[in-house]
Amino acid sequence: MRDAELLSAVVPEFDGVIHLAGLLGTSELIDDPAPAISTNITGAVNVFQACRRSAQSGRPAPCVHIGVANHFVNNTYAITKDASDRFAEMFNTEHGADIRLVRAQNVYGEHQRHYPVRKIVPTFVRAALRGEPFRIYGSGEQIQDMIHAGDVARILIAALFAPTNPGLVSAGTGRRISVNEIASIVIARPAVPREWSMCR
């Protein structure tokens, strides 16, 4: 996605693009935001330019761009993803592109890794399997909206094949769950002894 020339060459060969590439991380990206800027902003703009050129050449390629729900948070990932979301809106308005924005909530699923980016579900599951205490920041009453990766995939595909741009789509369940409740669910699984404590 950082190779604008290559993108311009290959995008016209396809009927549509689902743009998922990005550099993840919150605290991991604070000290050095440059790689995230290069990937999450410049890379996204390269994708949008390729889709725009494809449309101008007579073979339009709608693009589904995955954004981030907590775009208002002041960390490198949220800031760079918010910038790419705004570029998508600009390309639609100023260039007549067809970029469809899906903002995913907290995604979890099989094969999700706990490192180098610390995500809540794999981090809790790993700690439980190792018999280690959970690290919960703050009170643990922070509210999440957890959605399975398979459900997000279905939403992305639906957005791509919608006959017209559906506008901003929020990929979430609408169900509120606290960090403490997520920890309790992980602990309640048969392979995870209930007596394991949580630390704060």
C-alpha positions in Angstrom: 0.0 0.0 0.0 3.0 2.3 0.3 3.9 1.6 -3.4 1.6 4.1 -5.2 2.8 3.0 -8.7 2.1 -0.7 -8.0 -1.4 0.1 -6.6 -2.3 2.1 -9.7 -1.3 -0.8 -11.8 -3.1 -3.6 -10.0 -6.3 -1.9 -8.7 -7.9 -1.6 -12.2 -7.7 -5.4 -12.5 -10.3 -5.9 -9.7 -13.9 -5.1 -9.2 -13.4 -3.6 -5.7 -11.0 -3.1 -2.9 -11.3 -3.8 0.8 -8.6 -1.8 2.5 -7.6 -3.4 5.8 -3.9 -2.7 5.9 -2.6 -0.6 8.7 -0.1 -0.3 11.5 -1.8 -1.2 14.8 -0.9 -0.1 18.3 -1.7 2.5 21.0 1.1 2.9 23.6 3.4 1.0 21.1 3.3 3.9 18.7 3.5 6.9 20.9 7.3 7.2 20.9 7.7 6.8 17.1 4.6 7.7 15.2 6.4 8.0 11.8 5.8 4.4 10.6 2.1 4.7 11.4 1.9 8.0 9.5 3.5 6.4 6.5 1.3 3.3 6.5 -2.1 4.5 7.9 -2.2 7.9 6.2 0.1 7.9 3.2 -0.7 4.3 2.4 -4.4 4.9 2.6 -4.2 7.9 0.3 -2.3 5.7 -2.2 -5.1 3.2 -2.1 -7.7 6.0 -2.6 -5.7 7.5 -5.5 -5.6 4.1 -7.2 -9.3 3.6 -6.8 -10.0 7.2 -8.0 -7.8 6.6 -11.1 -9.5 3.3 -11.8 -12.9 5.1 -11.8 -11.6 7.8 -14.1 -10.4 5.1 -16.5 -13.9 3.8 -16.9 -13.5 0.8 -14.6 -14.7 2.0 -11.2 -13.3 0.2 -8.2 -15.4 0.8 -5.1 -13.2 0.8 -2.0 -14.2 -0.2 1.5 -11.9 1.5 4.1 -11.9 0.2 7.6 -11.7 3.0 10.2 -11.5 3.1 13.9 -14.5 3.7 16.2 -12.6 5.7 18.9 -11.2 8.1 16.3 -11.4 10.9 19.0 -8.7 9.4 21.2 -5.3 11.1 21.3 -3.0 8.2 20.4 -1.0 7.6 17.2 -3.3 4.9 15.8 -6.5 6.8 16.4 -5.1 10.0 15.0 -3.7 8.4 11.9 -6.8 6.4 11.2 -9.0 9.4 11.7 -6.9 11.3 9.2 -7.3 8.5 6.6 -11.1 8.5 7.3 -11.2 12.2 6.5 -9.1 11.8 3.4 -11.7 9.1 2.3 -14.5 11.6 2.7 -12.5 14.3 0.9 -11.9 11.9 -2.1 -15.6 11.2 -2.2 -16.6 14.8 -2.1 -13.9 16.4 -4.3 -13.0 13.6 -6.7 -16.3 11.6 -7.0 -14.6 8.5 -5.6 -16.6 5.6 -4.1 -14.9 5.0 -0.8 -17.1 3.3 1.8 -16.2 3.8 5.4 -16.7 1.1 8.0 -15.7 1.9 11.5 -15.1 -1.2 13.5 -15.6 -1.5 17.2 -13.4 -3.8 19.4 -12.7 -6.8 17.1 -11.7 -10.2 18.5 -11.3 -13.6 16.9 -9.3 -16.7 16.4 -5.6 -16.4 15.8 -5.6 -12.8 17.2 -2.2 -12.3 18.9 -1.5 -10.7 22.2 1.8 -9.2 21.1 3.2 -6.8 19.9 -0.2 -5.0 20.1 -1.9 -5.7 23.3 -5.6 -6.5 22.6 -8.0 -7.3 25.4 -9.3 -10.8 24.5 -6.0 -12.5 23.6 -4.2 -10.8 26.5 -6.8 -12.0 29.0 -6.9 -15.5 27.5 -3.2 -15.8 27.5 -3.0 -14.8 31.1 -5.7 -17.2 32.1 -4.1 -20.1 30.3 -0.8 -19.4 32.0 -2.4 -18.9 35.4 -1.3 -15.3 35.6 -3.2 -12.4 37.0 -5.1 -10.1 34.6 -3.9 -6.5 34.4 -6.9 -4.2 34.3 -6.4 -0.5 34.0 -8.6 1.9 36.0 -11.8 0.5 37.5 -12.5 -2.0 34.8 -15.9 -0.5 34.3 -14.9 1.0 30.9 -17.5 0.0 28.4 -16.6 -1.9 25.2 -18.5 -3.1 22.2 -16.9 -6.4 21.2 -17.5 -7.8 17.8 -16.2 -11.1 16.2 -13.9 -10.8 13.2 -16.2 -13.0 11.2 -19.1 -10.5 11.7 -16.8 -7.6 10.7 -15.9 -9.5 7.5 -19.6 -9.9 6.6 -20.2 -6.2 7.2 -17.2 -5.3 5.0 -18.4 -7.5 2.2 -22.0 -6.1 2.5 -20.6 -2.6 2.3 -18.6 -3.5 -0.8 -21.5 -5.0 -2.7 -24.1 -2.4 -1.7 -25.5 -0.9 -4.9 -24.6 2.6 -3.7 -22.3 4.0 -1.0 -24.0 3.3 2.3 -22.3 6.1 4.1 -20.6 5.7 7.4 -21.2 2.1 8.7 -20.5 1.2 12.4 -19.4 -2.4 12.7 -20.4 -3.3 16.2 -23.0 -5.3 18.2 -24.6 -2.5 20.1 -24.2 -4.5 23.3 -22.4 -2.9 26.2 -19.9 -4.9 28.2 -17.3 -3.8 30.7 -13.7 -4.8 30.9 -14.5 -6.5 34.2 -17.3 -8.5 32.6 -15.0 -9.6 29.7 -12.4 -10.8 32.3 -15.2 -12.7 34.1 -16.3 -14.4 30.9 -12.7 -15.5 30.2 -12.2 -16.8 33.8 -15.6 -18.7 33.6 -14.4 -20.9 30.8 -13.7 -24.5 31.9 -10.0 -24.3 31.1 -9.6 -21.2 33.3 -9.9 -21.8 37.1 -12.3 -19.3 38.7 -10.0 -18.6 41.6 -7.4 -16.8 39.5 -7.3 -13.3 40.7 -7.3 -10.1 38.7 -4.9 -7.3 39.6 -5.4 -3.6 39.0 
